[in-house]
Amino acid sequence: MLRQRGHTLLFVAHEARHLDRNIVASADVVILKEPEPQQVRFERGELRNLLEDAASAFAGKSRKTNLAYVWSPRCGFRGLLRNDLPTFWCNEISVAYRSVGDTSSTRPVRPMDLERRREEEKRLRSLGYSYKQIVISLGVSKATVIRDLRQRTR
């Protein structure tokens, strides 16, 4: 129905095996970030070759965060394309890249204690961040942020 009406539908998954095989079989385009070594090994057979090709394409590239491996059988294209970050993106709103540039530690970001998180929510809100940006930055639910901020104003 979507194609008949000219709509585009995107499915996003950390691993393709989480997608129904009919969805994958109907895809016009598959876009992959650099796959993890074990991801290639444990992927379903239909996609393993594609992930191996993607892993090979990423090998030897020093800067990988702005690249994506694209496979479009309808257009006959298979290769790396550059994908710049959106204009609104910054380190403060990304949990995944929160420690970019900080080479002093490779440990994951530790969750904040309750009081520190609430202070950070208040600080980000006063800087004009939307609830969504705060949610992304702190890795908590929107309901949690709204509840915390409302409690602060009482």
C-alpha positions as CSV (number, residue, x, y, z in Angstrom):
1,M,0.0,0.0,0.0
2,L,2.8,2.4,0.8
3,R,4.4,2.2,-2.7
4,Q,1.0,2.6,-4.3
5,R,0.5,5.9,-2.5
6,G,4.0,7.1,-3.0
7,H,5.1,6.9,0.7
8,T,8.5,6.0,2.0
9,L,8.8,3.8,5.1
10,L,12.0,3.5,7.1
11,F,12.9,0.6,9.4
12,V,15.8,1.2,11.8
13,A,17.3,-1.7,13.7
14,H,20.6,-2.3,15.5
15,E,20.7,-5.7,13.9
16,A,19.0,-6.8,10.7
17,R,18.0,-10.1,12.2
18,H,15.5,-8.1,14.3
19,L,13.6,-7.3,11.2
20,D,11.1,-9.7,9.6
21,R,12.6,-11.4,6.5
22,N,9.7,-10.1,4.4
23,I,10.6,-6.5,5.3
24,V,14.2,-7.1,4.3
25,A,13.2,-8.9,1.1
26,S,11.0,-5.9,0.1
27,A,13.6,-3.2,0.8
28,D,14.6,-0.9,-2.1
29,V,17.6,0.4,-0.2
30,V,19.7,-1.0,2.7
31,I,21.9,1.5,4.6
32,L,24.4,0.2,7.1
33,K,26.8,1.9,9.5
34,E,30.0,0.0,10.2
35,P,29.1,-3.5,11.3
36,E,30.6,-5.0,14.4
37,P,32.8,-8.1,13.7
38,Q,30.5,-10.5,15.7
39,Q,27.5,-8.9,13.9
40,V,28.8,-10.1,10.6
41,R,29.4,-13.6,11.9
42,F,26.0,-14.1,13.5
43,E,23.8,-12.3,10.9
44,R,21.2,-14.3,9.0
45,G,22.5,-15.9,5.8
46,E,20.6,-13.6,3.4
47,L,22.4,-10.5,4.7
48,R,25.8,-11.9,5.7
49,N,27.4,-11.2,2.3
50,L,26.1,-7.7,2.4
51,L,27.5,-7.1,5.9
52,E,30.9,-8.7,4.8
53,D,31.0,-6.3,1.9
54,A,30.2,-3.4,4.2
55,A,32.9,-4.4,6.7
56,S,35.4,-4.6,3.8
57,A,34.4,-1.2,2.6
58,F,34.9,0.3,6.0
59,A,38.2,-1.4,6.6
60,G,41.1,1.1,6.2
61,K,38.9,4.2,6.6
62,S,40.2,6.4,9.4
63,R,37.0,8.5,9.7
64,K,33.9,6.3,9.8
65,T,31.3,8.3,11.7
66,N,30.2,10.2,8.6
67,L,30.1,7.2,6.2
68,A,27.3,4.7,5.5
69,Y,27.4,1.6,3.3
70,V,24.5,1.7,0.8
71,W,23.1,-1.1,-1.3
72,S,20.4,-0.2,-3.8
73,P,19.7,-3.1,-6.2
74,R,17.1,-1.0,-8.1
75,C,19.7,1.7,-8.9
76,G,22.6,-0.8,-9.2
77,F,24.6,0.9,-6.5
78,R,26.7,-0.7,-3.8
79,G,29.3,1.3,-1.8
80,L,30.1,3.9,0.7
81,L,28.4,7.3,0.8
82,R,29.1,10.2,3.0
83,N,26.4,11.3,5.4
84,D,26.9,14.4,7.3
85,L,25.4,14.9,10.7
86,P,22.2,17.0,10.8
87,T,22.6,20.7,11.5
88,F,21.0,20.5,15.0
89,W,23.3,17.7,16.2
90,C,25.9,18.4,18.9
91,N,27.8,16.4,21.4
92,E,25.6,17.5,24.2
93,I,22.5,15.8,22.8
94,S,24.2,12.5,21.9
95,V,24.7,9.9,24.5
96,A,26.7,7.7,22.0
97,Y,29.2,10.5,21.3
98,R,29.2,12.2,24.7
99,S,32.9,11.3,25.2
100,V,34.1,12.2,21.7
101,G,37.4,14.0,22.0
102,D,37.9,12.8,25.5
103,T,40.7,10.3,25.2
104,S,41.4,10.1,28.9
105,S,38.9,7.3,29.4
106,T,37.4,4.6,27.3
107,R,34.9,3.6,29.9
108,P,31.2,4.1,29.2
109,V,29.4,7.1,30.5
110,R,28.1,6.4,34.0
111,P,24.5,7.2,34.8
112,M,24.0,10.3,36.9
113,D,22.7,10.2,40.4
114,L,19.1,11.5,40.8
115,E,19.9,14.9,42.1
116,R,22.7,15.6,39.5
117,R,20.3,14.4,36.7
118,R,17.6,16.8,37.9
119,E,20.0,19.7,38.0
120,E,21.2,18.9,34.5
121,E,17.6,18.7,33.3
122,K,16.9,22.1,34.8
123,R,20.2,23.5,33.3
124,L,19.4,22.2,29.8
125,R,15.9,23.5,29.9
126,S,17.1,26.9,30.9
127,L,19.4,26.9,27.9
128,G,16.4,26.4,25.7
129,Y,16.7,22.6,25.0
130,S,13.5,20.9,24.1
131,Y,12.2,17.9,26.1
132,K,13.3,15.6,23.3
133,Q,16.9,17.0,23.3
134,I,17.0,16.5,27.1
135,V,15.7,13.0,26.8
136,I,18.4,12.1,24.2
137,S,21.1,13.8,26.2
138,L,20.4,12.2,29.5
139,G,19.0,8.8,28.3
140,V,15.8,9.0,30.3
141,S,12.1,9.0,29.3
142,K,10.2,12.1,28.4
143,A,7.8,11.5,31.2
144,T,10.7,11.5,33.7
145,V,12.0,14.8,32.4
146,I,8.6,16.4,32.5
147,R,7.8,15.1,36.0
148,D,11.2,16.2,37.3
149,L,10.9,19.7,35.9
150,R,7.3,20.1,37.2
151,Q,8.4,19.1,40.7
152,R,11.1,21.7,40.6
153,T,8.6,24.5,39.9
154,R,6.3,23.6,42.8
